[in-house]
Amino acid sequence: MKSTQKLKNLLISEIIPDLENAIDEIFSVIEKKKIASLKDKEELKEFQEMHKECKDIIKEIDENEIDEAKELLKELIDIKTLK
């Protein structure tokens, strides 16, 4: 399997769902507190930006416009294994 396909699979099956869960958790905390702290807002923004970047990478893969698939794949695998 090509690095681009492995990267796409990792993004779709693990990374994006993890980000969506983290975003949902932040919204849940905000809902319970009825107010968003600066930390909550910053985390939410960061996770939303990462989510968008992942979607953009998938789009680049689908359009064959990605060059750094191997590097990104290695980086993401390293991040996942550190968790």
C-alpha positions in Angstrom: 0.0 0.0 0.0 1.3 3.4 -0.9 2.2 6.0 1.8 -0.5 8.3 0.6 -3.2 5.6 1.0 -1.8 4.6 4.5 -1.8 8.3 5.4 -5.4 8.7 4.2 -6.5 5.6 6.1 -4.8 6.8 9.3 -6.4 10.2 9.1 -9.9 8.8 8.4 -9.9 5.9 10.8 -8.0 7.4 13.8 -6.8 11.0 13.7 -10.0 12.7 12.5 -12.2 10.7 14.9 -9.9 11.5 17.8 -10.0 15.2 16.9 -13.8 15.1 16.7 -14.0 13.4 20.1 -11.7 16.1 21.6 -13.8 18.9 20.1 -17.0 17.2 21.4 -15.5 17.0 24.9 -14.6 20.6 24.9 -18.1 21.6 23.8 -19.4 19.3 26.6 -17.3 21.0 29.2 -18.3 24.5 28.0 -22.0 23.4 28.0 -21.7 22.2 31.7 -19.8 25.3 32.8 -22.1 27.6 30.7 -19.0 29.6 29.9 -15.9 29.0 27.9 -12.6 29.8 29.5 -9.7 31.2 27.5 -8.0 27.8 27.7 -11.2 26.1 26.4 -11.4 28.6 23.5 -7.7 28.1 22.6 -7.9 24.3 22.7 -11.1 24.3 20.7 -9.5 26.6 18.0 -6.4 24.4 17.9 -8.4 21.1 17.5 -10.6 22.7 14.8 -7.6 23.9 12.9 -6.0 20.4 13.1 -9.3 18.9 11.9 -9.3 21.3 8.9 -5.7 20.5 8.1 -6.5 16.8 8.1 -9.4 17.3 5.8 -7.2 19.4 3.5 -4.5 16.6 3.5 -7.2 14.1 2.4 -8.3 16.5 -0.3 -4.6 16.8 -1.5 -4.3 13.0 -1.5 -7.5 12.6 -3.6 -6.2 15.2 -6.0 -2.7 13.7 -6.2 -1.2 17.0 -5.0 0.7 15.8 -1.9 4.5 15.3 -1.9 5.3 14.7 1.8 3.0 11.7 2.5 5.8 9.6 3.9 7.0 12.3 6.2 3.5 13.1 7.4 2.7 9.5 7.9 5.8 8.9 10.0 5.1 12.0 12.1 1.5 11.0 12.8 2.4 7.5 13.7 5.0 8.8 16.1 2.5 11.1 17.7 -0.1 8.3 18.0 2.4 6.0 19.6 3.4 8.6 22.2 -0.2 8.7 23.5 
